[in-house]
Amino acid sequence: MARATFTFPAGFLWGSATASHQVEGNNTNNDWYAWEQIPGKIINGDKSGKACDWWNGRRWRDDFDRAHETYQNAHRFSIEWSRVQPEADRWDESAIDRYREMLLGLKERDMVSMVTLFHFSSPLWFVEMGGWENEAAVGLFEAYVRRTVSALKAHCNLWVTINEPNVYAVGGWMAGGFPPGKNDVKLGMRVLANLAKGHAAAYRAIHELQPDAKVGVAHNHRGFVAADYNPLTRLVVNKLDQGYNLVFAETLRSGKFDGIYLKEDIPQAKDTQDFVGLNYYTRDLVKFDLMKANDQFSRRFFAKDAEVSHTGFIANDPEGFKQSIKWAAEYGLPVYITENGVEDPDDGFRRLYLLEHLLAMWHMINHNKQVKGYFHWSQVDNFEWERGWTQRFGLWGLDPATQQRIRRPSVDLYSDICRTNSITSEAVEKWAPEVYSRIYPGRSSG
Ligand code: BGC
C-alpha cells in the first residue's frame, strides 16, 4: 500500500476565510440587506438574518476557538464598511472597537490575521451616491480605508483591499445576480476600472500609514479551456480570459486597464501589489455559441464525466488549481490562496476536493511557486449571497435557526493537515479512507 507524507514549507499559513455580510448577521445598513428584501433576488427568499451571529452574539469567539483548537494558525475575515461608516458623515468608533476585539482575539489564539476591506457589500449611503459606478467612490473608499487601517494597524499587517473585483462587477453589472442587478458590460468595466483606482489609492494610503504592511487583492481566477478547435472558440476563450481573469491583475502590474469595452491608463495602479491573493474554485470548458450573445457568445460547461458539487456549482478540477497558481506566481510575488473550497452538506465530496487541491498546491510549491498560505472557504456554513442558504461551504455545518455548529469530518482532516503541516497517509486513512487510493494510487484492495 502506497504511503507518503507531503510536507509544506515551514511557517506556512493554514486558515479559513469568511466575509462580514456572510457571517455577522443583522447587517441592515448595506446594499445586500436591501437586495434580500426584494422578492425573487435570493433563492427561496432566504435572508442573511443572524447569519453566523458573529455580531450581536459575538459568536466569532467560538468559531475562532474552534479554528485554533483544530490547529489553524491564521484567519481571513472582512470589515463591513457600513458598520464603520454608517452614514457619509458619521464614523462609528464602537464598530472599529469590535473589529479590534476580533483582531486581538486572533492574536490571543496565536493566529495571524488577514483583513479584507471590501468584500461585496457597500453602505447604503455610498450606493445612493452611485457606488463604484461613480469615480467619487475612489476617494470615499480611501477615506474609509485610512480610518480603518489607522485604527487597526497595530494588530494586522496583511490587507486585502478588494475581494474578487471581477466577480463583483460581473455579478452586479453583467450577470445581474448581485445588486444593483444591471446588465451593462460597459458600465461593469467602468466599475472595474474604478475598483482598480480604489485599490491603488488604498494601497498607497495603507503603506503611508503602515510601511511594513503587505497589501494585495483576492483575485478570483477561473480557467477557461477551449472545448473544440473552432477558431471562434479560441477568440471567445481569449476574450473571457482577458475580461475576467487578466484585466484587473494586469492593471496592477502595468497601470494599463484593458477591459475590452473600456481601455484606460491608470498609472497610479502600477506595481500596487505586495502579494497575489488567489481565490480558486473551478474551471470551465468553453465553446463558441451564437445564441449566447449576452455571455460574450460563450457556452461554459463542465465535462460530462466531471465530479460536480451538490448543486452543480463546482467541478472538482485540481489541475485547474495548478494552472491558476501558475498564473498567480508569474507576477513574481508571494501568493496566498485566499479562498478555495466547495459546497457540500454531506462532506464526502469536500474531503476529496480538499485533499486533491492541497496536493495540487503542494506540487506547485515543489515547482518553486511561492505559495505562503491557504485559507479554506469557509470555517462555517454561511450566507451564500444570491444562493442564500442552499450552499454549504463550511468545514463546520451550521443550523442558522439554532446557531448550532456541526462538526463535519473535514474538520478533523484539515486539523491534522494544519497540525502536521503536511498531508500524511495516516490522516487520509483515518479521515478520508474512501478516497485513499485517489491520493495514494497503488493501494491494493483490503
Ligand atoms: C466569494 C465568497 C463566496 C464564495 C463561494 C467567492 O466568490 O468571495 O464570498 O461565498 O465564492 O461562492
Boltz pocket constraint, residues with backbone or C-beta under 6 A from the ligand:
constraints:
  - pocket:
      binder: B
      contacts: [[A, 19], [A, 22], [A, 163], [A, 164], [A, 167], [A, 220], [A, 279], [A, 339], [A, 377], [A, 383], [A, 384], [A, 393]]
      max_distance: 6.0
